[in-house]
């Protein structure tokens, strides 16, 4: 017969919840401080949103606070993207103290580190396709930086892309999307071969068309191309979306897409007033190119949904290659719902 534990007089019962970790507050404080300094710079330079109109000259910085604000405005992307990782880690760790699986950055640090480093290479591939072939986006403000500064800033920013989406997806999973189950779909060998063929074709489009419209195929090409490869070659060593769909596990797919859109909105928000930033050239959208949220035309936000899936699938391929060359130090996922 179960017995209840007696509480000693004068001793308060232990609380079931834990404090939100310091990483959350550190990340939130960095983002808040960066936003304040960004608007200080935007208000002092004479034009809030760059690039300036023709004939308008950016006011030079003079005081100490203005120099700090300009430095933050130039480095807004790596600052906020890295701080978001801290914030997400804190939230996931707090949820872990309440019974969740915790933050992958703490429970699987080697996997997180590999994700960060390889995220740089994944985005450099997309940048290469863009700048040599489709010219859908441009960077502004980098000419004022040294080569070393640009390399360091890009390493931090590009390295944060995949981890940010995957941590955000883990958050959506822990908030309830991991429980999304439905009837599985049959993805047989024929469909897998068709996916592979479509993936090859989609990846070739940017090189053949050489126009910004090819970005639509670029953001789905690696999912179609690499998913069948991961399934055939992985033999259970890496998870696949196809296996999720077969078994009716839709939470990971939905969480990744939701995370891609969430991070996309945040990235565009932090980018809009920055002094070093990116802008888009998407003439194929016609009048819709001018209908924007921040610098992104509204239809373009749809690209963040498959982009998150693409980065996740590419990361599984990288892990599969590492396994093939006997680099097997990365921690395995704890279950079929984990993202990172």
KOLTORPA-769637 format. One line per 2 residues: number of its first residue (from 0); their letters; for each residue x, y, z of C-alpha. Coordinates in steps of 0.2 Angstrom, whole numbers, plus 5000, padded with zeros to 4 digits. Example, Ala and Ser with C-alpha at 12.3 -4.5 7.8 and 13.67 -1.06 7.14 Angstrom:
# residues 2
0 = as = 5062 4978 5039 | 5068 4995 5036
//
This chain:
# residues 340
0 = xx = 5000 5000 5000 | 5008 5017 4995
2 = xx = 5012 5029 5008 | 5014 5048 5007
4 = xx = 5030 5056 5012 | 5029 5066 5028
6 = xx = 5034 5084 5027 | 5044 5090 5042
8 = xx = 5038 5105 5051 | 5045 5121 5046
10 = xx = 5052 5114 5029 | 5043 5121 5014
12 = xx = 5038 5108 5000 | 5050 5107 4986
14 = xx = 5044 5116 4970 | 5041 5106 4955
16 = xx = 5047 5120 4943 | 5065 5126 4940
18 = xx = 5071 5143 4936 | 5073 5148 4918
20 = xx = 5092 5146 4914 | 5104 5160 4913
22 = xx = 5107 5157 4894 | 5089 5162 4891
24 = xx = 5091 5179 4900 | 5108 5182 4892
26 = xx = 5101 5179 4875 | 5086 5190 4878
28 = xx = 5097 5204 4885 | 5109 5203 4871
30 = xx = 5095 5204 4858 | 5086 5218 4868
32 = xx = 5102 5228 4869 | 5106 5226 4851
34 = xx = 5089 5232 4846 | 5091 5248 4856
36 = xx = 5108 5252 4849 | 5102 5248 4832
38 = xx = 5088 5261 4833 | 5101 5273 4841
40 = xx = 5111 5271 4825 | 5097 5271 4813
42 = xx = 5090 5288 4821 | 5108 5296 4820
44 = xx = 5113 5291 4803 | 5100 5301 4794
46 = xx = 5091 5287 4786 | 5083 5273 4795
48 = xx = 5083 5259 4782 | 5098 5256 4770
50 = xx = 5103 5258 4756 | 5100 5277 4756
52 = xx = 5091 5285 4742 | 5101 5293 4728
54 = xx = 5110 5309 4734 | 5108 5305 4753
56 = xx = 5124 5303 4763 | 5125 5293 4779
58 = xx = 5130 5304 4793 | 5147 5300 4801
60 = xx = 5148 5294 4819 | 5156 5305 4832
62 = xx = 5153 5300 4850 | 5158 5285 4859
64 = xx = 5140 5278 4860 | 5137 5282 4842
66 = xx = 5153 5271 4838 | 5146 5257 4848
68 = xx = 5129 5259 4840 | 5136 5258 4822
70 = xx = 5147 5243 4827 | 5131 5234 4833
72 = xx = 5121 5240 4817 | 5135 5233 4806
74 = xx = 5135 5216 4816 | 5117 5215 4819
76 = xx = 5115 5198 4811 | 5129 5188 4819
78 = xx = 5125 5196 4836 | 5106 5192 4836
80 = xx = 5107 5175 4827 | 5120 5169 4840
82 = xx = 5110 5176 4855 | 5094 5167 4848
84 = xx = 5104 5151 4851 | 5106 5155 4869
86 = xx = 5088 5160 4871 | 5082 5144 4863
88 = xx = 5094 5134 4874 | 5087 5142 4889
90 = xx = 5069 5139 4885 | 5072 5121 4880
92 = xx = 5082 5118 4896 | 5068 5125 4906
94 = xx = 5056 5114 4898 | 5068 5099 4902
96 = xx = 5067 5103 4920 | 5048 5102 4919
98 = xx = 5049 5084 4911 | 5054 5087 4893
100 = xx = 5070 5080 4885 | 5079 5096 4887
102 = xx = 5091 5106 4876 | 5101 5097 4863
104 = xx = 5115 5110 4865 | 5118 5102 4882
106 = xx = 5112 5084 4881 | 5120 5081 4864
108 = xx = 5134 5095 4863 | 5145 5086 4849
110 = xx = 5130 5084 4838 | 5126 5103 4841
112 = xx = 5144 5108 4837 | 5144 5098 4821
114 = xx = 5128 5105 4816 | 5135 5123 4819
116 = xx = 5151 5120 4809 | 5142 5111 4794
118 = xx = 5128 5124 4793 | 5142 5136 4787
120 = xx = 5146 5125 4772 | 5127 5122 4768
122 = xx = 5124 5140 4767 | 5140 5144 4757
124 = xx = 5133 5131 4744 | 5117 5141 4743
126 = xx = 5127 5158 4742 | 5138 5150 4728
128 = xx = 5122 5145 4718 | 5115 5163 4721
130 = xx = 5130 5174 4717 | 5136 5164 4702
132 = xx = 5120 5159 4694 | 5103 5166 4700
134 = xx = 5107 5183 4708 | 5091 5182 4720
136 = xx = 5099 5192 4734 | 5113 5204 4738
138 = xx = 5123 5209 4753 | 5126 5227 4757
140 = xx = 5138 5236 4769 | 5151 5223 4769
142 = xx = 5163 5234 4759 | 5166 5244 4775
144 = xx = 5173 5229 4784 | 5190 5220 4784
146 = xx = 5191 5203 4776 | 5194 5195 4793
148 = xx = 5179 5204 4800 | 5168 5198 4786
150 = xx = 5174 5180 4788 | 5171 5179 4807
152 = xx = 5154 5188 4805 | 5149 5175 4792
154 = xx = 5155 5160 4801 | 5145 5165 4816
156 = xx = 5129 5170 4806 | 5130 5155 4794
158 = xx = 5134 5143 4808 | 5119 5149 4817
160 = xx = 5106 5145 4803 | 5103 5127 4805
162 = xx = 5105 5126 4824 | 5093 5140 4826
164 = xx = 5079 5131 4815 | 5082 5115 4823
166 = xx = 5082 5121 4841 | 5066 5131 4837
168 = xx = 5059 5115 4829 | 5063 5106 4846
170 = xx = 5054 5119 4855 | 5038 5116 4844
172 = xx = 5040 5098 4847 | 5040 5100 4865
174 = xx = 5025 5112 4865 | 5015 5098 4857
176 = xx = 5018 5095 4839 | 5028 5079 4843
178 = xx = 5011 5072 4847 | 5004 5074 4830
180 = xx = 5000 5057 4823 | 4990 5053 4808
182 = xx = 4988 5039 4795 | 5005 5035 4787
184 = xx = 5007 5036 4768 | 5015 5024 4757
186 = xx = 5031 5030 4750 | 5037 5015 4739
188 = xx = 5052 5012 4729 | 5044 5020 4714
190 = xx = 5040 5036 4723 | 5058 5037 4730
192 = xx = 5066 5035 4713 | 5054 5049 4707
194 = xx = 5059 5060 4721 | 5077 5057 4717
196 = xx = 5074 5062 4698 | 5064 5077 4703
198 = xx = 5078 5082 4715 | 5091 5081 4702
200 = xx = 5081 5091 4690 | 5076 5104 4703
202 = xx = 5095 5106 4707 | 5099 5108 4689
204 = xx = 5087 5122 4686 | 5097 5136 4694
206 = xx = 5112 5132 4683 | 5102 5131 4667
208 = xx = 5090 5145 4669 | 5102 5157 4678
210 = xx = 5088 5168 4684 | 5081 5172 4701
212 = xx = 5065 5162 4698 | 5075 5146 4700
214 = xx = 5076 5150 4719 | 5059 5141 4720
216 = xx = 5067 5125 4714 | 5083 5128 4724
218 = xx = 5073 5127 4741 | 5066 5110 4738
220 = xx = 5079 5102 4728 | 5090 5094 4742
222 = xx = 5074 5087 4751 | 5069 5078 4735
224 = xx = 5087 5073 4731 | 5094 5068 4747
226 = xx = 5079 5060 4756 | 5079 5044 4746
228 = xx = 5098 5043 4747 | 5098 5045 4766
230 = xx = 5084 5031 4767 | 5094 5019 4755
232 = xx = 5111 5022 4762 | 5107 5026 4780
234 = xx = 5100 5009 4785 | 5093 5017 4801
236 = xx = 5109 5026 4805 | 5101 5043 4802
238 = xx = 5082 5048 4803 | 5072 5052 4787
240 = xx = 5056 5061 4783 | 5051 5047 4772
242 = xx = 5051 5035 4787 | 5041 5048 4797
244 = xx = 5028 5049 4784 | 5027 5031 4782
246 = xx = 5023 5029 4801 | 5012 5043 4802
248 = xx = 5024 5054 4812 | 5020 5071 4806
250 = xx = 5026 5082 4820 | 5045 5083 4815
252 = xx = 5040 5089 4798 | 5028 5102 4804
254 = xx = 5039 5108 4818 | 5054 5110 4805
256 = xx = 5042 5120 4794 | 5035 5131 4808
258 = xx = 5053 5134 4814 | 5059 5139 4797
260 = xx = 5045 5152 4796 | 5048 5158 4813
262 = xx = 5067 5160 4811 | 5064 5168 4794
264 = xx = 5053 5182 4801 | 5065 5185 4815
266 = xx = 5080 5185 4803 | 5071 5197 4791
268 = xx = 5066 5208 4806 | 5084 5209 4813
270 = xx = 5090 5212 4795 | 5079 5227 4790
272 = xx = 5087 5242 4800 | 5105 5234 4800
274 = xx = 5119 5243 4792 | 5126 5227 4784
276 = xx = 5112 5217 4777 | 5105 5208 4762
278 = xx = 5091 5213 4750 | 5082 5204 4737
280 = xx = 5080 5205 4718 | 5065 5195 4713
282 = xx = 5058 5203 4697 | 5048 5187 4692
284 = xx = 5036 5191 4706 | 5030 5206 4696
286 = xx = 5019 5219 4707 | 5021 5207 4722
288 = xx = 5039 5211 4723 | 5035 5227 4731
290 = xx = 5023 5219 4744 | 5035 5217 4758
292 = xx = 5037 5212 4776 | 5054 5220 4780
294 = xx = 5065 5217 4765 | 5057 5200 4760
296 = xx = 5042 5201 4747 | 5028 5192 4756
298 = xx = 5027 5176 4744 | 5046 5174 4748
300 = xx = 5042 5169 4766 | 5034 5153 4759
302 = xx = 5052 5148 4755 | 5057 5146 4773
304 = xx = 5045 5131 4775 | 5055 5119 4764
306 = xx = 5071 5128 4768 | 5071 5121 4786
308 = xx = 5067 5104 4779 | 5081 5105 4767
310 = xx = 5094 5110 4780 | 5089 5096 4791
312 = xx = 5090 5083 4777 | 5107 5090 4772
314 = xx = 5113 5088 4790 | 5107 5070 4790
316 = xx = 5117 5067 4774 | 5133 5075 4782
318 = xx = 5131 5064 4797 | 5129 5049 4786
320 = xx = 5145 5053 4777 | 5154 5055 4793
322 = xx = 5148 5038 4799 | 5154 5031 4782
324 = xx = 5172 5038 4785 | 5171 5031 4803
326 = xx = 5169 5048 4812 | 5156 5042 4824
328 = xx = 5158 5053 4839 | 5141 5062 4836
330 = xx = 5128 5057 4849 | 5112 5048 4842
332 = xx = 5095 5055 4843 | 5086 5049 4859
334 = xx = 5069 5045 4850 | 5060 5046 4834
336 = xx = 5053 5064 4837 | 5070 5073 4841
338 = xx = 5076 5085 4828 | 5094 5089 4834
//
